[in-house]
Amino acid sequence: MVAGYGAGKSEALFTRLLATKIQHPKSILSYYAPTYGLIKDIFYPRIEDMLDRTSLSWRLNKADNNIIIKNYGKIICRSMEIPGKIVGYETYHSFVDELDTLSQSQAEEVWVKILGRNRQTFEGSCKNQIFVASTPEGYRFCYHKFGNEPKPGYEMIKAPTSSNPHLPEDYVDTLRESYPENLIDAYLNGEFVNLKGAMVYEQYDKDLNDTNREILPTDELHIGIDFNVGNMNATIHIKDRDRNFNPTAVGEITKLSDTPALIQVLLKFRYKGHPIYLYPDASGKSRKTIDASLSDLQLLSDAGFKLRVPHSNPPVKDRIISMNAMFCNGEHNRRYLVNKTACPEYSAALSQQIYGKNAQPEKDRSNNIDDLNDGAGYFIHHEYAVVRRQFSPAYISTF
């Protein structure tokens, strides 16, 4: 099932899993998600709620990542992060969630491993099957396996977000407002859209997103930083009061040698006297600069800057979506402006970076394309991230 956000694909997958378990008590079923964190945060609460609405007795074995149902055997839960660890057990049917979030090569490897586990037989069993539920992420695995002239035995169900009658009334409108226009077909309509070879920041228009706004003496500065050994880069932003505190890029710092050099530029040469908030690359917690005993983040903190940094960097896809949604959302609102005169390299980087192999943004160490974009992305994602609304289904599944 390939469908838009909120279309009910996970609920359908979980319902099919539990119905299969009740129909075939001797079966061992397996559930796969991209990470164990998603199994813990999404699958366990939802499947526990469904089990509580039955008369079944069950328990969760977190140590082995299994769900044991009395008189009905177990459900094995596994992450797809390391395909080589999908070994050592047999299952009757497999249920795979958000397979398209993996790269093409990783999804291929995971698929082969799951096929190898799918071999349990018992009296009354039918052919082993694999059920997949995913949002389409470009022309990746699901398109090639299910959507583009699939082999016999493969079937795809497609559904738009609007096909789910149990959504909050404003759910679709909120998605349309939050996501960039080029992703509406994928995330609302469940359609495959091209990413590979396309522009990463295709919602950015160097003319329509341009502004002559400059830094004023009273401005607070919000600076996104990307750490690289011998190549420090930063993008300078203000939250413009005249535009409902939406962001504007008003300066850039490129190709500095290290973090102490960046501190000197920020405090002494360019922006002395401004309140400064930094949004650094989270990897700076461990990356070392001139003083090998100190991390980049520690140096910035000791210099007196206010740091806004998550425990880990956001997923690349989430950062890019947030950037594009600010450049131009589904309602054609351009909330993120760039002074291309004050930020010439950043403006050029936004206009040039494309998707390359495996639909990942291309990186070119001969220039600053990815470094400036990444630095700005840490700020935008921290302050203006697209957040998918979660909701509980308004209906009760029956088995």
FENQUI-V22223 format. One record per residue. N is the residue number from 1. RES is the residue in one letter. PHI is phi in radians with two decimals (NA if undefined). D_FIRST is the distance of its C-alpha to the first C-alpha in Angstrom with 1 decimal. Layout:
BEGIN
N|RES|PHI|D_FIRST  N|RES|PHI|D_FIRST
END
This chain:
BEGIN
1|M|NA|0.0  2|V|-1.93|3.8  3|A|-2.65|6.3  4|G|-1.30|9.9  5|Y|-1.02|12.0  6|G|1.32|12.7  7|A|-1.30|10.0  8|G|1.76|9.7  9|K|-1.16|6.5  10|S|-1.18|9.2  11|E|-1.06|11.2  12|A|-1.11|8.7  13|L|-1.12|8.5  14|F|-1.16|12.3  15|T|-1.12|13.1  16|R|-1.09|11.8  17|L|-1.07|13.7  18|L|-1.22|16.8  19|A|-1.12|16.8  20|T|-1.11|16.8  21|K|-1.09|19.6  22|I|-1.22|21.6  23|Q|-1.24|21.3  24|H|-2.21|22.3  25|P|-1.05|24.9  26|K|-1.45|25.9  27|S|-1.39|22.6  28|I|-1.92|22.0  29|L|-1.89|18.5  30|S|-2.24|17.3  31|Y|-2.13|15.2  32|Y|-2.15|14.9  33|A|-2.34|14.9  34|P|-1.01|16.5  35|T|-2.49|19.8  36|Y|-1.18|21.7  37|G|-1.05|22.4  38|L|-1.24|18.8  39|I|-1.07|18.9  40|K|-1.18|22.2  41|D|-1.48|21.4  42|I|-1.93|17.9  43|F|-1.22|17.0  44|Y|-0.99|20.6  45|P|-1.08|21.4  46|R|-1.23|18.4  47|I|-1.25|18.6  48|E|-1.12|22.4  49|D|-1.10|22.2  50|M|-1.18|20.2  51|L|-1.16|22.7  52|D|-1.13|25.6  53|R|-1.54|24.7  54|T|-1.94|25.3  55|S|-1.68|28.6  56|L|-1.38|27.6  57|S|-1.77|29.6  58|W|-2.61|27.9  59|R|-2.61|28.6  60|L|-1.78|27.0  61|N|-1.76|28.6  62|K|-1.18|28.1  63|A|-1.10|30.4  64|D|-1.75|28.2  65|N|0.98|24.8  66|N|-2.21|24.4  67|I|-1.98|24.0  68|I|-1.81|26.5  69|I|-1.94|26.3  70|K|-1.00|29.7  71|N|1.24|29.8  72|Y|-2.24|26.1  73|G|1.32|26.2  74|K|-2.28|24.1  75|I|-2.00|20.8  76|I|-1.58|21.2  77|C|-1.96|19.8  78|R|-2.41|19.9  79|S|-1.51|19.6  80|M|-1.73|18.4  81|E|-1.07|21.3  82|I|-2.13|23.7  83|P|-0.96|22.1  84|G|-1.10|25.5  85|K|-1.60|25.5  86|I|-1.49|22.7  87|V|-2.56|25.5  88|G|1.52|27.7  89|Y|-2.74|25.6  90|E|-2.13|23.9  91|T|-2.31|20.8  92|Y|-1.47|19.5  93|H|-2.16|15.7  94|S|-2.12|13.9  95|F|-2.24|11.2  96|V|-2.05|10.4  97|D|-1.88|9.9  98|E|0.91|10.0  99|L|-1.10|10.8  100|D|-1.29|11.4  101|T|-1.30|14.2  102|L|-1.42|16.2  103|S|-1.15|18.4  104|Q|-0.98|17.8  105|S|-1.20|20.6  106|Q|-1.19|19.6  107|A|-1.10|16.0  108|E|-1.05|17.7  109|E|-1.15|20.2  110|V|-1.07|17.8  111|W|-1.04|15.8  112|V|-1.09|19.2  113|K|-1.14|20.4  114|I|-1.17|17.5  115|L|-0.99|18.1  116|G|-1.16|21.7  117|R|-1.42|21.3  118|N|-1.44|19.2  119|R|-2.49|22.4  120|Q|-1.20|23.6  121|T|-2.26|25.1  122|F|-2.80|27.1  123|E|-1.06|28.6  124|G|1.56|26.2  125|S|-1.38|23.2  126|C|-1.87|20.9  127|K|-1.10|19.2  128|N|-1.14|17.6  129|Q|-2.36|13.8  130|I|-2.14|11.4  131|F|-1.93|8.0  132|V|-2.15|6.1  133|A|-2.26|4.7  134|S|-2.73|6.5  135|T|-1.40|8.5  136|P|-1.22|9.8  137|E|-2.16|13.3  138|G|1.35|15.2  139|Y|-1.52|15.2  140|R|-1.84|14.5  141|F|-1.04|13.0  142|C|-1.07|9.4  143|Y|-1.13|11.3  144|H|-1.25|14.0  145|K|-1.52|12.2  146|F|-2.05|9.5  147|G|-1.73|10.6  148|N|-1.91|14.3  149|E|0.89|15.8  150|P|-1.14|13.7  151|K|-1.24|16.1  152|P|-0.97|16.5  153|G|1.70|14.4  154|Y|-1.88|11.1  155|E|-2.41|8.6  156|M|-2.13|5.7  157|I|-1.90|4.6  158|K|-2.00|5.8  159|A|-2.66|7.6  160|P|-1.44|10.8  161|T|-0.99|12.4  162|S|-1.15|15.0  163|S|-1.32|13.0  164|N|-1.57|13.6  165|P|-1.34|17.2  166|H|-1.71|18.0  167|L|-1.33|18.2  168|P|-1.01|21.7  169|E|-1.04|23.4  170|D|-1.71|23.8  171|Y|-1.09|20.5  172|V|-1.13|19.3  173|D|-1.10|22.9  174|T|-1.16|23.1  175|L|-1.10|20.2  176|R|-1.11|21.7  177|E|-1.29|25.0  178|S|-1.51|23.9  179|Y|-1.69|21.8  180|P|-1.14|23.4  181|E|-1.04|23.0  182|N|-1.22|21.5  183|L|-1.81|18.3  184|I|-1.06|17.9  185|D|-1.04|15.7  186|A|-1.31|13.3  187|Y|-1.56|13.5  188|L|-1.89|14.1  189|N|-1.84|12.5  190|G|1.21|9.4  191|E|-1.67|11.5  192|F|-1.38|12.7  193|V|-2.20|16.3  194|N|-1.34|19.1  195|L|-2.05|20.4  196|K|-1.05|22.4  197|G|1.47|25.9  198|A|-1.48|25.5  199|M|-1.21|27.7  200|V|-1.17|26.7  201|Y|-1.87|28.4  202|E|-1.30|28.0  203|Q|-1.46|28.5  204|Y|-1.43|32.0  205|D|-2.13|34.8  206|K|-1.09|38.2  207|D|-1.68|40.0  208|L|-1.22|37.9  209|N|-1.70|37.3  210|D|-1.45|41.0  211|T|-2.71|43.6  212|N|-1.78|47.3  213|R|-1.07|46.9  214|E|-2.12|49.0  215|I|-1.26|49.6  216|L|-1.77|52.2  217|P|-1.00|54.5  218|T|-1.63|52.9  219|D|-1.29|49.3  220|E|-1.38|47.1  221|L|-1.92|45.3  222|H|-2.10|41.8  223|I|-2.07|41.4  224|G|-1.57|38.4  225|I|-2.20|39.5  226|D|-2.02|38.1  227|F|-1.52|40.1  228|N|-2.57|41.1  229|V|-1.11|44.2  230|G|1.33|46.8  231|N|-2.70|44.4  232|M|-1.50|43.9  233|N|-2.39|42.2  234|A|-2.62|41.7  235|T|-2.04|40.8  236|I|-1.75|42.9  237|H|-2.20|41.5  238|I|-2.19|42.9  239|K|-1.75|41.3  240|D|-1.33|43.0  241|R|-1.06|44.5  242|D|-1.27|44.9  243|R|-2.18|41.2  244|N|1.04|40.0  245|F|1.09|40.0  246|N|-1.33|37.4  247|P|-1.44|37.8  248|T|-2.38|40.0  249|A|-1.46|40.6  250|V|-2.19|44.4  251|G|-3.07|45.3  252|E|-2.58|44.4  253|I|-2.23|45.9  254|T|-2.30|45.3  255|K|1.00|46.3  256|L|-1.39|48.3  257|S|-1.32|49.4  258|D|-2.85|48.4  259|T|-1.14|47.8  260|P|-0.99|51.6  261|A|-1.13|51.9  262|L|-1.09|49.0  263|I|-1.05|50.8  264|Q|-1.05|54.0  265|V|-1.12|52.5  266|L|-1.19|50.8  267|L|-1.55|53.8  268|K|-1.90|56.8  269|F|-1.82|56.3  270|R|-1.99|53.7  271|Y|-2.17|52.4  272|K|-1.05|55.2  273|G|1.66|55.5  274|H|-1.49|51.9  275|P|-1.10|49.7  276|I|-2.17|47.0  277|Y|-2.01|43.6  278|L|-1.91|41.8  279|Y|-2.14|38.1  280|P|-1.52|38.3  281|D|-1.00|36.0  282|A|-1.09|35.3  283|S|-1.17|36.2  284|G|-1.14|39.8  285|K|-1.12|40.2  286|S|-2.03|40.9  287|R|-1.21|41.8  288|K|-1.74|45.6  289|T|-2.01|47.9  290|I|-0.95|51.7  291|D|-1.54|52.5  292|A|-1.13|50.6  293|S|-1.54|51.0  294|L|-2.15|49.0  295|S|-1.46|45.4  296|D|-1.03|44.7  297|L|-1.15|43.5  298|Q|-1.12|46.7  299|L|-1.07|48.8  300|L|-1.16|47.2  301|S|-1.16|47.6  302|D|-1.11|51.2  303|A|-1.34|51.9  304|G|1.73|51.2  305|F|-1.34|47.9  306|K|-1.55|45.3  307|L|-1.72|42.2  308|R|-2.16|38.7  309|V|-2.42|36.5  310|P|-1.33|33.4  311|H|-1.12|33.4  312|S|-2.58|31.2  313|N|-1.12|30.0  314|P|-1.18|26.7  315|P|-0.97|23.8  316|V|-0.95|24.6  317|K|-1.05|21.5  318|D|-1.14|22.4  319|R|-1.13|25.9  320|I|-1.18|25.2  321|I|-1.06|23.0  322|S|-1.10|25.8  323|M|-1.09|28.4  324|N|-1.11|26.7  325|A|-1.12|26.1  326|M|-1.34|29.8  327|F|-1.14|31.0  328|C|-2.92|29.2  329|N|-1.60|26.5  330|G|-1.14|24.6  331|E|-1.79|27.8  332|H|1.16|29.9  333|N|-1.61|31.8  334|R|-1.79|33.3  335|R|-1.72|34.1  336|Y|-2.09|34.9  337|L|-1.92|37.9  338|V|-2.31|39.6  339|N|-1.33|43.3  340|K|-1.22|43.1  341|T|-1.30|46.9  342|A|-1.42|46.9  343|C|-2.23|43.7  344|P|-1.12|44.1  345|E|-1.27|42.3  346|Y|-1.14|39.4  347|S|-1.06|39.0  348|A|-1.14|39.2  349|A|-1.12|36.6  350|L|-1.10|34.1  351|S|-1.42|34.8  352|Q|-1.95|34.6  353|Q|-1.21|31.8  354|I|-2.16|28.9  355|Y|-1.41|25.8  356|G|-2.05|26.8  357|K|-1.08|25.5  358|N|1.02|22.0  359|A|1.01|21.5  360|Q|-1.83|23.9  361|P|-1.03|26.9  362|E|-1.25|29.9  363|K|-2.06|32.9  364|D|-2.27|36.4  365|R|-1.29|39.2  366|S|-1.44|41.9  367|N|-2.51|41.2  368|N|-1.83|39.8  369|I|-0.98|36.6  370|D|-1.32|34.1  371|D|-1.15|36.7  372|L|-1.17|37.5  373|N|-1.13|33.9  374|D|-1.10|32.9  375|G|-1.03|35.9  376|A|-1.08|35.2  377|G|-1.11|31.6  378|Y|-1.11|32.8  379|F|-1.19|34.7  380|I|-1.07|32.2  381|H|-1.14|29.4  382|H|-1.12|31.9  383|E|-1.71|33.2  384|Y|-2.38|30.4  385|A|-1.10|27.1  386|V|-1.28|24.0  387|V|-2.04|22.9  388|R|-1.31|19.6  389|R|-1.29|20.6  390|Q|-1.70|19.4  391|F|-2.57|19.5  392|S|-1.69|19.6  393|P|-0.99|17.8  394|A|-1.53|20.6  395|Y|-2.17|19.8  396|I|-1.98|20.3  397|S|-1.30|18.0  398|T|-2.12|20.1  399|F|-2.28|20.1
END
